[in-house]
Structure formats: structure tokens, C-alpha cells
Amino acid sequence: MFKGIAQAATVAMLMLTHGCVTQPSPSQTAVIFARSADAAARAVERASGRITHDLPLINAVGASISEAQLDVLANDSTVVRVVIADPSASDETQNTRSNSEIAEWLQGSLSRSAVNGALHTYLETAAPALTGNGVGIAIVDTGLSPTLNSQVSSAGHPLGFNALTNEPGDVQDVTGHGTHLASLISGFGDDLRGIAPDAELIAIKAFNREDSASTLDIIRAIQWAVDHRTRHNIRVLNLSISAPTDLPYYLDPLNIALTNAWGEGLVVVVSAGNEGPGKSSVTAPGNNPWLLTVGAADYASKGGWVSLAPFSGRGPTDTGHIKPDIVVPGTLLAGVRPDSAKRPEGEPDHRDPNGLWITSGTSQATAIASGMIALLLEARPELSNHDIKCILANTASPLTSEGGVPLSPFSQGRGLINLGKALNSNATQCDERLEGIDPSTPLQGAFPPG
């Protein structure tokens, strides 16, 4: 695969302020912010627009509006901000494959075997008795195959939500990406051992059959996870997605939603994207300083996870923050792909002897991180999301070059996740801990891109 997906939830957006409209098309999908979602809805109604999404998590609504209606909204004193979201999403596969270094790495990876066995040997040492029991992980992605869904459903209510239809239940995965991530966490029969097989997986389908999604549907998915976090004991929210950084994180509707989800106590785990190895290639929402951003470490048969995958997104972010926060095994991971799944034409079909799909990406690294966090929360349920972020940062093992020189923090953050040390650490203070700061405060880092 490779889109990893750190998958494209692409959103071309522009911001409007009162009285300022920048070349709108005749009809636009927009996010309208006000002091509350109800106030935003009333503003859209006054402008005769059509409300499509109720988004109280960000004090906004999604709407379909014309040029004339956009003029009205831009001059409505109750409207805080309007952001245009282009609903025509596209993936980043072509951009990735056009990079010769990454293309060469991908081609070479097809001759390599899956590393799941080495990963689980590591887990047997780091966390031999933990299974993720009692921890809910919500995965916002392409859905889940019925084959895997039978393992992760619980009696009495569905564990899925379809953000495309705004209804619970039907989360069938037609492209395979979400199922692959879920299987890395849950495992599958005798063929695949999961990172946290007893964690409760909640599939939230937000991507269509082209592996693309709208900003509004993803925010609706996040809204549902926040609203149902107590019912399903959702402690971890996994988003292996990648969007452009056209807006600073504090003005981007998707990032605002995730910052608020973090504020509700969820450990929000996001991918650094697959646009590396150039600097400042971390994609949204991986550019959000509040969240736990994960890059991908590559496996070497001699030494383990000692290097960084070339595709893994690098910092600094556009607001000068160090990202990713940590790196996690993210290459050559075998998982379930439904037989009916339709992948992009020409994508290599790399399989292991059991028919499991072997693929690489920061998406996979993010899922592995979410599974390991579930183990940490099973052992220490009292930890907050801030605690988790700091413990993982403070116990990570820095990666070095072949000459022994530490890699830049813009490539690896604090380094490779070290679950064994994390389970025994009380180091809950770190520079990345933003507890006590108003989430609406724009945060500027110390390292703006050159």
C-alpha cells in the first residue's frame, strides 16, 4: 500500500473573516464557527444555507452554501469564522511514489518478510501479561471487515459508527485499510497475534470507497467518539490520516476538533504522514502540538528497529514545533485485508505465507502505538492522556545514525517507543505536557521552518 494511508483526508481550505471573501465557487462546503453550534446553525439559517453536519465539539456546523450566502455569513456579527472545506478529497499515493528514494525503498521492501514475529518477541519481554483488557480504542478510518468485526463486537449494541451516513452499525470496509490497522491491534485467529487482543475496538467509518474523506465527516466521527467515550470506555482515539497543513493547527477545523477531544481526556494518536524525508513534511493533524504524533521506524534483521523509515514525515511544523513525538515500528507489518477490498491499481500485493497483507506506513505505526498505549492503560488506568504522552516521551530510546550520531528530533521526536520502560516510569512531566493551557491559545514553537 503505501499511502500508509496515513491516509488522505485531504482538505483544501481557506479562512474567511468578516467582510472578506476569497474567490468562492458557486457552491461550497463550509465549517461555520460561532459561540455555539446552535448560534452557528441560526446564522446559516438566516443566510438560507443548508446545514449538513452538527458539530458542537467545535461550536460549529457544516453547511452547503452559495457565494451569496457566504457573503451574508462573512458579515454576520455572530459568526466567528468560516472555513471552506473542499469535499473532493484525494490521496497522497502519487506524491509518495514520485519520490525516487521512497520508491526505491518500497520496491526493495517487497523482498523482505513481515516483522510481526520480532514485534511480538519484543512484547513478550516488555509486557508479557498484558492484553489491553478493559481499554476502548476508537479507530477513525475506512471501517472494518465483517470477518474481523465478529471478533470485536460485544453483545447488545454495535461497536461501529458510520460518519458518512451519520448512523451506527454499517461500517463495512471496502478498501481494507481500516481492517488492516484493526487486525494489528486485535489479531486474527491462529494466523495473526495482536498487540492488544482484548482491547475493545470501535470502528468509525469516515472514508469512502476511494479511500478519501471530507473534513466534516471526520469531525463528525470525532464528535461521536467523544460523545460515546463513557459507554465504550474509549481511552484511545486513533487517526491514521493525513491532510494538508494549509491552515495553522489552531485555525484548522479538524485539528480544533482533535484538540478538544484531547481536552476531554482521550489519548489522541495521529500519524506523522508519509511525505518524508524532507523537512517540515509532517501532515495534519500530526502538526498539532497537543496530540501524540507517531513516525515510523524501520526494522533491520540485525539490530531491530534501529532506523527511520524514509517516508516518515519530518518536522518542524509550520508553527515551529518538534514533530513527531515518538517513532514506532511501522514497516513490513502483516495484517488482514478483506478479499473483496479494492486497492489502488498498480499497488504491490505483498503477502505472507498465510495470505496476510504486508504493508508499511505511519498508519501502521500509529495503530501499533495505540495498541501499546492500551497495554499501558490496562496496567495503569489512572494515567491521564498528558501522563501517557510524557511517559512515552521520557522513556523513548533515541535512534542514531550508523556512525552513532543521534538523529535529529525533527525526524524521530524523543526516539523509539520503549514500552518496558514506560510501564515502570513515573516521569509524567515533560516539555510536551500542555496541561493547564487554554486549548484555544495559539502555540508557537521555537523552531520555525527555514
N, C-alpha and C positions, 0 to 999 in steps of 0.2 A: 504494500500500500504505500504509500508513504504520504502522504498528507498527514499522516500520523494520527488522525486527522489533525491533531492539534488543529482541528478541523475548521473549515472556513465557515464562520458565521459572518460573512462579510457585510459590512455596512458602510455605505458611502454617506457621510453626514455633513451637514453644515449647521452652524448655530445662527439663530436669529435673535436680535434684541429688538426692543420696541421701536417701531418705525423703520426698521432696516430689514429689507428682504433681498436675498441674493439669488437671482435667476431661478425662481421656482418653475417646475414643469407644470402643465395644466392640472395634473392631479398628483398629489404626493401623500406618502405615508409619513406621519409625523408623531413625535412624542411631545405632548404639551404639558409643561410643568406649571403648577400653581402652589398655593399654600396647602392644598389638599387635593386628593383625587376628585372629590366632589366639586371643588371650585374649578378644577380643570375641565371637568365634564360640562359644567354650566357655561364655561367660556366657549367650548366647542359648539354647544347647542345654540348659543347666541350667534355664532358665526355660521350656523346651518351646516356644520361639518358632520361627518358620520363617525361615531365612536366605535372603535373595533376592539380595544383592549382596556380593561380596568386595571390600573397599576398603582394601588395605594402604597406599595412598598417604596415608591419613589415620588409620591404625591403628584401623580401624573396620569394621563390617559393616552392611549394610542388612538390615532384617528386618521381617516382619509379626508384630505382637504384639497380644495382647488386654490388657484392663485388668488382669487378674490377673497376667499375665506382666510387664506394665510395673511393677507393684508389686514383683515379685521383682527385676527388673533395677535399679530405683531403690535397692534396699537391698543390692545385690551389691557388696562391697568392691573387686572387681576392675574394676568399671565406672567410668570416669572421668566420662562424661557421656552422656546420652541426649537426642537432639533429634527431635521429632516432625516429620515432613515430610508435609504434605497432598498426596496424589498427584493430586488433582483440580486440574490447572493450568488457568489461563485467561489470555487475552491482555489487553493493555492498550489495545486499539484504542478501546474505548468511552470510556475515561477521556480519551484523547488528543482524540477528536473532540468531547467535551463542552466543551473549552476553545475559546471563541469566537475568540480571537486566532489560535490554531493552525488552527482550521477555516477561517478566512478566508484564511490564508496557503496552506493546502493547495488550496483552491478556486482561488486566483489562480495557483498553480503549474501548473495543468493547461493554461494557455495558453502556457506557456514551453517552450522547446526543451531537449533534452538538452545537457549541457555537456561531454560526453566529448571533443569535439574540442579545446576550450580546455584541458582537463586534459592531453591528450597533447602539445599545443604546449608546455605548461609542462615536461613530461618530456623533450621533445627538447632543451630547453635545459639542464635540470638534470642529466640522466643519459642522454645520447644513445646510449651504447654498452652499457647495462646491461639485462639481461633477467630477472634472478633465477635464472640458471642455477646449479644445484647446491644450491639452498636449498629445504627442505621446509616447506610451510605446512599445518598441520592445521586444518581448519575444522569446529568442532562446531556442527551446525545441523540442517537438515531433510533433508540428503542431497544427492544430485547426480543430475541427469538423465542417462540413458544417452547422449543426444546430446552432452553435454559430457564425459561420463566417458570416451568413446573417445579424447579428446584428452589426458587427463591420466593415464591408466593406463600402467603400464610392464609390459613382458613378464615373465612368471614369477610374479607374485603380485598380488593385488588391492590397490588403494590405498584401500580403504574398510573401515570397521568399523561394524556396526550395534549400537549400545549398547542398543537396545530388545530385541534378541534375543540379545545377547552373542555374536555371530558375525561373522566377517569376510565381506566380499563385498557383500551386498544392501544398497545404500544409495540405492535409487531415491527420488527426491524427488517427492512428490505435491502439494506446495503451492507450490513454486517459489522460496522464499526463499533456501535454500542455493545453488541453482543460480545465482541472480542474483548473489550475492556472489562465487561462484567465477568466474563469467564476467567480472566486473570485473577480476579478477586475471589470468586466463588468456587472455581474449579469445575470439572465436568466428569462425573463418573470415575472410572479407573484410568482414564487417559490423561487427565489433567488435574493436578493438585493446585488449589487456590491459595492465595496469600492469606485470606481471612474467610475460610469457608463457612463459618457460622454467622458472619455479619448479615444483617438484613439489607438486601439490595432493593432500592426503589428506583425503577426505571422511569425517567421523564423524557418523553419523546418530543423533540423540538426541531428535528431535521427531517427534510423531505426525502424523496427517493433519489434526488440528485446530490445528496449529502450537503445541502445548503439550508440556511435558516434565516429568518428575519430577526432583527433585534427585538421586535415586540414579542414574538413568540418565545424567545429565550428569556426575556424578562418575566413573561407570564409563567414560565417554568420555574424560575427562581422564586417568584411570588408563591407558587403552590408549595414548594419545598419549605419555605418559611412558615406558611400557614399550617402545614401538616407536620411540623418537626416534632411536636409532642406526641402525636398519635403514633408515629412510626419511629420515635426515638432517633430522629435524624441528627447525627452529630457531625457528619462529614458531607460536604457538597462538592462533587467532582464535576469540573467543566474542562474537558479536553477539547477546547475550541480555540479558534484563532481569528481575530478580527483586526482591521486596520486601526492605527493609532492617529486618526485624523484629528481627534479632539483630545485635549489633556484628560487624564483619567477622571478628574473631578468634574468635568462637564459632559462626559460620555454616559449616556443613559444606562448602558449595560454595566459599566463599572460602578455607577452610583448604586444600582440595584445590588451588586455584589458587596460593596462596602456596607450597605445597610443589612445584608444577610449576615455579614461578619459581625455587625453590631448586635444582631440577635443571638449571637453565640455559636454560630456554625463555623466549623473549620472549613473554609473555602479553599479548595485545592485547584489550581489552574496551571495550564501548560505555558511554557515559555515560547511555544511556537516552533515551526520547522524552517524558519527563514535564515538561519545562521549559514556560515560562520562570521558574517560581517558584524561590525559593532553596531549597537543600537538596533538590533534586529528582533528583539523581543516584541511580540504582538500583544494586542489587548485580548483578554483582561490581564495578561501576565505583567503588564506595566503598572498595575495598581499596587502601591506600597503597603496597603492593608493586608493583602491576600498572601497566601503561601504559593509562590511561583516555582514550578518544577522544571528543571532542564533534564536532558537525557545523558546518562553515562553509557559508554560502550564497553563491551566485555572482551577481554583478551584471555585466551586459554591459559596463558602463563601470567598469573597475577590477578585475575579477576577484573573488577570494574576500576580500571586504572586510568582511563582516558575519557575524553568528552566526545560525544557523537558530533560529527562535523555539522549536521543540520540544526543542532540545538540552538535556539535563539540566544543572543548575547545582549548585554546592556552596554552603556547605561540607558535608562529610559529617557523619554523626551523631557521629563521633569527632573532628571539628574539623579535618579535612584539606582542603587545597585540591584540588578535582577539578572538571573533568577536568584531565589533564596538558597536553594539546595539543588543538587542533582541526584538522580535516582536511576537505577537500571532501566534502560528504555530501548534496547536493541535486541533483535532476534528472539522475540518472545512469542511462543506458540499459544494460540487460543482458539476458541470456537468461532467459526464463521458459518452461518446457515448455508446449506446447499443452494437455496434459492436466492441468496444475496447477489446483487448485481453491482460489481465493482467497475471502476473506470476502464474503458477499453485500453488495452496495452499494458495494464498494470501486471507485474510479475505475480504468478500464483505460486508462492513459496510454501511448501507443505512439509510436515514432519512425517515419519513412518505411519503415524496414526491418523493422518489426514488433517491434523490441526494446522491452522494458518499461522505461518511465521511472518511477523512484520515488525517494523521499528518506527519509533516516533516519540515525540514528547507527550503525545496522548497516552501511550502505553506507560511511560514513566509516571505520569500523573495518576493513573489507575493503581500502579504498584505503590505509590506514595499513600494513596487513600487507604489501601488495604493495610499497610504498615501502621498508619495512624489509628485504624480501627483496633489493631492489636494493642497499641499503646493506651487507647481509651478503655479497652477491656480491663487491662491491668490497673489503670489509674483513672477511673471515671470522674474523679474530682477535678481533673485538669481542665482549664479553660482553653479556648482557642488561642489566646495570647500565650498561655503556658506552652502549648504544643509547639507553636511557631518558634519560641525561644529555645526550648529544649532541643528541637531538631537542629536549629542553627548552632547552638553552643556545643553540640556533640558531633557535628559533621566532621568528616575526615577530608582535609584539603587534598585535592589532586595536584600532581606535579608533572612537569614535562619529563621527557626521557633523561634530561640532564639533572633532574632533581629540583628544578626551579618551580615554585608554586605557580599554578595557573592563575590568571587574573580573576579577581572576584566577579568581574563583569561576565566571565564565562561560566563560572561554577558557583557563584554566591559563596556560601560558607564551606562548600565541599560536598562530598558524597554522604548520603544519609547513613547513619550508624545506629541501627535500631537497638542493638545490645546496650550501647552506652546510654541511649535515650531512655530506655526502660529503668535505668538506675540513676538518672540525673534529676537534681532539683534546681538546675540552673535555669530559672524561669525569667531572668532579666536579660534583656539584650537591646541593642540599638533598634532592632526591628519591631520592638514592642511599642505599639501606638495607643495603648490603653489610656483613657483619660483625655484624649484629644477629640475635639468635635469632628466627627467624620466629614462634615461639610467644609472644613478648613482646607484650602488648597495647600498641599505639602510640596515643598521644593527640596530636592536632594542637593547634594554637594558636588555632583559630577555631571553637569550638563554636557550633552554630546558636543564634540568639537566640530 
